[in-house]
């Protein structure tokens, strides 16, 4: 894929200043060459990789005395490639016995969508740690397609607004969009800040996918009752789905039933 795109551009788009970062490339080894501690392998868990990353040599020539707040961690893939494991935030050193320093690291959501997908070229095979500004010039070799996310089923679907937007946009949710395109029905929006609920429907020629796509775009889907509310706290779920051939009258009756059952006219967000 190498098309002139560099790691620096990826970092900046994720809100990471390369000057505030260091880039690490782990190799699969039985034993850490600097510390003598057990290494990581292809089946290591995320917790094991995080623990491995948190322990570094106390020798200043091996690891900086004052490491930066953001660590971008890759795993070696072949001689000159490195695949992103995760971005972690360094909250500070918690111990130093003169040989080994341990840091409090927490996994960041920055670049989370690129985990296991972003591959960069690694110019110096013997180097395992780089300052951010140096690594920023390294080329992006590949951004792999994201692994598909299995559709959980209509009766298990509960999405907040960012999740709904991802479902409507990202390739890994293609099967979800197909499923939501195949049904009409009655849905529920809950404002999680105060618990008020809105019962809505998609019927006729409009599928659940089309209806929810409008919410993903503007937050209110054109509903007067929802305009003026901050959609950041909205949670979307399905109450009942129907085949698109179902008469509109049946869907109307079901919508009315749920408005009564949930009392969403008197104590919720429905006006009628």
C-alpha positions in Angstrom: 0.0 0.0 0.0 3.0 2.3 0.5 1.7 5.5 -1.1 3.6 8.1 0.7 1.5 7.9 3.8 3.6 8.0 7.0 3.1 7.1 10.6 3.3 10.8 11.5 0.2 11.6 9.5 -1.7 8.8 11.3 -0.5 10.0 14.7 -1.6 13.6 14.0 -5.0 12.5 12.8 -5.4 10.6 16.1 -4.5 13.8 18.0 -1.1 12.6 19.0 1.9 15.0 18.7 4.9 12.8 17.7 7.0 14.9 20.2 4.8 13.5 23.0 5.3 9.9 21.9 7.7 7.0 21.6 7.2 4.0 19.3 8.1 0.5 20.5 8.3 -2.6 18.4 8.2 -5.9 20.4 9.6 -9.1 19.0 8.4 -12.5 19.9 11.1 -13.8 22.2 11.3 -16.3 25.1 13.2 -13.8 27.2 13.6 -10.1 27.2 17.2 -9.4 26.2 17.5 -6.3 28.4 15.7 -7.5 31.6 15.9 -11.3 31.4 12.1 -11.4 32.1 9.8 -13.8 30.1 9.1 -12.5 26.6 5.9 -12.5 24.6 4.7 -14.9 21.9 2.0 -15.1 19.2 -0.6 -16.3 21.7 0.2 -13.7 24.4 -2.9 -12.0 25.8 -3.3 -8.2 25.8 -2.8 -8.2 29.5 0.5 -10.1 29.1 1.7 -7.7 26.4 0.7 -4.7 28.5 2.6 -6.1 31.5 5.6 -6.9 29.3 5.6 -3.3 28.0 5.3 -1.8 31.5 8.7 -3.3 32.6 11.8 -1.6 31.2 15.5 -1.5 31.8 16.7 1.0 34.4 19.8 1.7 32.2 19.5 5.2 30.7 21.2 4.1 27.5 18.6 1.4 27.0 15.5 3.3 28.0 15.0 7.1 28.5 15.0 8.5 32.0 11.9 10.5 31.2 9.8 8.6 28.7 7.0 10.5 27.0 3.3 10.2 28.0 2.2 8.3 24.8 3.7 4.9 23.8 2.7 3.5 20.4 3.3 -0.2 20.6 3.8 -2.5 17.6 4.7 -6.1 17.2 7.3 -7.3 14.8 6.0 -8.9 11.6 8.8 -10.1 9.4 12.2 -8.3 9.3 11.1 -4.9 8.2 7.4 -4.7 9.2 5.6 -3.9 12.4 1.9 -4.3 13.1 0.1 -2.0 15.7 -0.8 -3.7 18.9 -2.1 -0.6 20.8 -1.5 2.9 22.1 -0.9 3.2 25.8 -0.7 6.2 28.1 2.2 6.3 30.6 0.9 7.5 34.0 4.4 7.4 35.5 7.0 5.2 37.1 5.7 3.0 40.0 9.0 1.2 40.9 12.7 1.1 40.2 15.0 -1.5 41.8 18.1 -0.2 40.0 17.8 -2.9 37.3 14.2 -2.7 36.3 11.7 0.1 36.1 7.9 -0.5 36.1 5.5 2.0 34.7 1.7 2.4 35.2 0.4 2.0 31.7 -3.2 2.2 30.6 -4.5 1.2 27.2 -5.8 4.3 25.2 -8.7 4.4 22.8 -6.6 6.5 20.5 -6.0 4.6 17.2 -8.2 1.8 18.5 -9.8 1.3 15.1 -6.3 0.6 13.7 -5.3 -2.1 16.2 -3.9 -5.2 14.4 -4.6 -3.4 11.1 -1.9 -0.7 10.7 1.4 -2.0 9.4 4.5 0.2 9.1 7.9 -0.3 7.6 10.6 -0.6 10.3 13.9 0.6 8.9 16.3 -0.6 11.5 15.7 -4.2 12.4 17.9 -4.1 15.5 16.2 -1.0 17.0 13.2 -1.7 19.2 12.4 1.8 20.4 12.2 5.1 18.6 11.4 8.7 19.5 8.1 9.8 18.1 9.6 12.4 15.7 11.9 9.8 14.2 9.2 7.1 13.8 6.9 9.7 12.3 8.8 9.4 9.0 8.3 5.6 8.8 6.1 4.5 5.9 2.7 3.0 6.2 2.8 -0.3 4.4 -0.8 -1.5 4.9 -4.1 -0.8 6.7 -5.9 -4.1 6.6 -9.6 -4.5 6.4 -11.2 -4.7 9.9 -12.4 -8.1 11.0 -16.2 -8.3 10.6 -18.2 -8.0 13.8 -20.9 -10.7 14.0 -24.5 -9.4 14.1 -25.8 -10.1 17.7 -29.5 -10.5 16.7 -32.4 -8.0 16.7 -33.4 -8.7 20.3 -29.8 -8.0 21.6 -29.2 -4.8 19.8 -28.4 -1.9 22.2 -26.4 1.0 20.7 -25.2 4.4 21.9 -24.9 7.1 19.3 -21.1 6.6 18.4 -21.8 2.9 18.1 -24.8 3.6 15.8 -22.7 5.9 13.6 -20.0 3.2 13.4 -22.6 0.6 12.4 -23.8 2.8 9.6 -20.3 3.7 8.3 -17.7 1.0 8.9 -17.0 -1.9 6.7 -16.8 -4.4 9.7 -20.5 -3.8 10.3 -21.7 -4.6 6.8 -23.7 -7.6 8.0 -25.5 -5.4 10.6 -26.6 -3.0 7.8 -27.8 -5.9 5.7 -29.9 -7.2 8.7 -31.3 -3.8 9.5 -32.2 -3.3 5.8 -34.3 -6.4 5.9 -36.9 -5.4 8.5 -39.3 -2.7 9.5 -40.7 -2.3 13.0 -40.8 -0.4 16.3 -37.8 0.9 18.1 -36.9 2.7 21.3 -34.6 5.6 22.0 -33.8 6.2 25.6 -32.2 9.5 26.8 -29.8 7.9 29.4 -29.4 11.2 31.2 -32.9 11.3 32.5 -34.5 8.0 31.5 -37.1 9.5 29.2 -38.0 7.3 26.2 -39.2 7.8 22.7 -41.0 5.1 20.8 -40.7 5.3 17.0 -41.4 3.2 13.9 -40.0 2.4 10.5 -42.7 1.2 8.1 -43.7 1.1 4.4 -40.7 1.6 2.2 -38.5 2.7 5.0 -36.4 0.0 6.7 -34.9 0.2 10.2 -31.6 0.8 8.6 -32.9 3.9 6.7 -34.6 5.2 9.8 -31.6 4.8 12.0 -29.3 6.2 9.4 -31.1 9.5 9.8 -30.4 9.4 13.6 -26.7 8.6 12.9 -26.5 11.6 10.7 -28.2 14.4 12.7 -29.1 12.8 16.1 -32.9 13.6 15.9 -34.0 11.8 12.7 -36.4 14.7 11.9 -38.5 14.0 15.0 -39.7 17.3 16.5 -39.7 15.8 20.0 -35.9 15.0 19.8 -34.8 18.3 18.2 -33.0 20.5 20.7 -31.8 17.5 22.8 -28.2 16.5 22.8 -28.1 13.1 21.2 -24.8 12.1 22.9 -26.8 10.3 25.6 -29.2 8.5 23.3 -29.4 4.7 23.4 -31.1 2.8 20.5 -32.8 -0.6 20.7 -35.5 -2.6 18.9 -38.8 -3.4 20.4 -40.3 -5.5 17.6 -39.3 -6.2 14.0 -41.5 -7.2 11.1 -41.2 -8.4 7.5 -41.4 -5.4 5.1 -44.7 -6.9 3.7 -46.4 -6.4 7.1 -49.4 -4.1 6.8 -48.8 -0.6 8.1 -51.8 -0.9 10.3 -50.1 -3.7 12.3 -47.0 -1.6 12.8 -49.1 1.4 13.9 -50.9 -0.7 16.5 -47.7 -2.1 17.8 -46.2 1.3 18.1 -49.3 2.6 20.0 -49.1 -0.5 22.3 -45.5 0.3 23.3 -46.2 4.0 23.8 -48.9 2.9 26.3 -46.9 0.2 27.9 -43.9 2.4 28.4 -46.0 5.5 29.2 -43.8 7.5 26.8 -46.5 10.1 26.1 -47.0 11.3 29.7 -43.5 10.6 31.0 -41.4 10.3 27.9 -40.6 12.1 24.7 -43.6 11.1 22.5 -46.1 13.9 21.9 -48.8 11.7 20.3 
